[in-house]
């Protein structure tokens, strides 16, 4: 069963109060067992735009849906041509202060876990190796026929070999690694099949709009919510139910829900506190305040944590 994609959400009623202070966040995180749920807003400072912010890509771009991808060879050609270029930008992206701060909080024992809605691998690159990738990762590819999973680098090499003269120029990168590309540049792009079974349709190992998150992954996330004392939402509008359901679950259980995001979210009514600050600055300040109060002995990981390519998820 496939869900109908939810691409937008319209707030009703007056906005709920927001603050630019972390005063209510610090003591909750200091008590520990806080679960982080991160969204695209955490990666914007790494050069990867979000979908729904002030400059969000949904204002100009409609993302590929699962049904379109599996039903249309032309849609798959268009996706892989554009993503072939976009992947290079994603692979070059590096963790920002927000990702490093989350890793510091995890290393200090404040966090019980991290669930990310992002598919860019930047939490892992920053040192949070056990982050749960709710929507999968762009650095893996799966065959829809035989189920084989392979590294994106392998597919990148095969696509380069199949399209030696392809020199498209990306005009804008999107959070799913897709880019804007002139239709004339797409025409003639050659898509390759599965290297294992020979003919299978390859898809990035990410959850497309209109596709369901694997049930066991959802159950794992619910368990993380149940085992946590509080939920800290970072950089997500919570428009999509795949993330919002965990916020509602935490609130229903009486757990504090802390949201740090630029602008309103669909989960604001569930939140104990809503903080409107840039993520890198807010999370760096959070680590510093915990350290300065004697509640944490761990600072931000050093520059070494940002070196090298984004690792496999």
Buried (B, 14 or more C-beta within 10 A) or exposed (E): EEBEBBBEBEEEEEEEEBEEEBEBBBEBBBEBBBBBBBBBBBBBBBEBBBBBBEEBBBEEBEBBBBBBBBEEEEBBBBBBBBBBBBBBBBBEBBBBBBBBBBBBBBBBEBBBBBBBBBBBBBBBBBBBEEBBBBBBBBBBBBBEBEEBEBEBBEBBEBBEEEBEEBEBEBEBBBBBBBBBBEEEBBEEBBBEBBBEEEEBBBBBBBBBBBBEBEEEBBEBBEEBBEEBBBBBBBBBBBBBEBBBBBBBBBBEEEBBBBBBBBBBBBBBEBBBBBBBBBBBEBBBBBBBBBBEEEBBEBBBBEEEBBEEEBEEB
